[in-house]
Amino acid sequence: MLRAVLVFPESAAVVIDRMADDLRGHGFAVRVVYVRDGTDVEEPVKHRLLREAEIYVTGGYEPLRAADLEGKTSLRLIQRFGAGYDNVDCQAAGLRGIYVANTPGGNTASVADLTMGLILALLRLIPRSDAALRRGTWRLWLGHELAGKKLGLLGMGAIGKGVALRAAAHGMTVIAHDARPDHPFAEAHGIVIVSREELLATADVVSLHLPLTPETRGSFGEAELKRMKRSAWLINTARGAVVDQPTLVRALRERWIAGAALDVFSPEPPGVDDELLGLENVVLTSHIGGGTIEALERLAEVTVDNCLRIQRGETPSTAVNKPMTRKVNDETR
């Protein structure tokens, strides 16, 4: 009987409890640990859980470094509940014979929906109107229409493509820059592939859809913000660390750009004294991009399938590393 440890924020319980029952029905010994939203499992607890687990499923962003994996001889799979796995040392895991897998694509529609929601909220000043009305102030808030605006996508993977289709339905013109652009998709949907420089200089809305890598970390900073039009807006539903956040605060204060909408931050959650929270020309959400019941159910399906593959001695379908061969104790199967 394989031991699976599931570590998740409390808000995901409605889906995770069902996933845990599903795994138990397939013969797994399952332990579920819920942490308060916005926090990671404490380090001593994490190490104890890693020693206990043969499969460690994490819905948070607690770092899993080489030192965390040292001596964890029973661990066979680290399963990330989401597409990102930048918090896991995949190389160190592989050297210890541990698979790392993610769940790509499951939250594509959810993140694309939120991106469009943030664009609408930002351009139509929806949060400001809501807050003012709750304070007893009735006034006309003059925003902007989406139709006729140019949306620039930095990154046109699955989520970027989803945003492009939604933006086109709102009458926006879409341009994009990607290291490996999908030209057939772009041609089919009237998307113009442009240079990074042209995108920043001409887009009315710049939306980031980049993975967090050593190359992209902090890559959107002063040069990029100053290249944007002063009337333009920035949207980030990718990873907070892609943006140089202190510089973005300065850009918003000094009006280098008109405003920003952020679902991701660096660090997460932002501190109560974070300057972003005091700015009027921003819309902020608490990393809820993938936070829909439908998305979590899709991620759960992939997660259960990968656990079953490990149970059968197979490779997880979404493995992101290639572990060194290890001798498997048949008694654990």
C-alpha positions, 0 to 999 in steps of 0.5 A: 500500500503506497503512502500518499501525503497531500498538502493543500491550502484549506480553501481547496478542501472541497475538491481535495477531500474527494481526491483523497477518497478516490486514492483510498479507493485505489488502495493508497494510504492517504494523509491530507494536511491542510494549511492556512491559505497564504502560508506554507507547511512549516519546515519541521512538518514538511520534513516529517511528511517527506520522510513519511511519503512515497508520493508527495502531492503539493498544492502550495509553493513551499520550496522543495530543495536538495537539502529537503530531499536528502535521505528521503529514500521512500519518496518516489513522486513529487506531484505538483498540483498545477503547471508550475514546478519552479519551487522544486529542485527537479535535478536533485529529485532525479538524482535521488530517483524521485519523479517530479510531475505537474498538471499542465493545462488543467487551469488554462481556461480559468486563468484565461477567464481571470485575465479577461476579468482583470482587464475589464476590471482595470479598464472599466474601474469596476473595483473603484466604483464598487468600493466608492458605492459601499462608502456611500458615494454615487458617481460616474467613473469614466473608464475605457472600452475594450473594443479597438484596443490592442492587446499584447501577449508576452508569451502565447502558450495555452493560456495566452491563446485562451486570452487571445480568443477571449480578447478577440471576442471583445473586439480587441486587436491581438499581437503577440511575442513568443520564443517559439510562436505558433504561426498556424494558430496566429494566422487562423485567429488574426494574431500578429507576431511581433518583436518584444520591442514593438509589442511593448511600444504599441500595445494598449494592454500588455499581458504576461504569460511567461513561465518563471525561469532563471532567464525570465526572473525579474526580466520585466523591469524599468526598460520594459515599463518605460517602453510601454505607452503612458496610457497602457496597462499591465496584466500579470497572471503568470508569476510575480517574480517575472516582474521587478515589483519595486520598479513596478510600484515606482512606475505606477506612482510616477505614472509611467503607465496608466495602471496594472492588474496583478494576480501574482506577487513576489513574495506571496502573499504580499505584506500588509505594508506592501506599497502596491496595496495603497495604490489606486491604479491597480487591481489586485487578486490573491493568486486565484487564476487557477482557482475554480472548481472545474480547474481543480477537478481536472488537476485531480484527475491528472494527479490520481492518474500519475499516482496510479502509474507509480503504483504500477511501476510506470512513468507519470504521464506528466513527468518533468524530469528523468530520475536515475534508476532506483531499485523498487521494494516490491513490498511497497507496491 
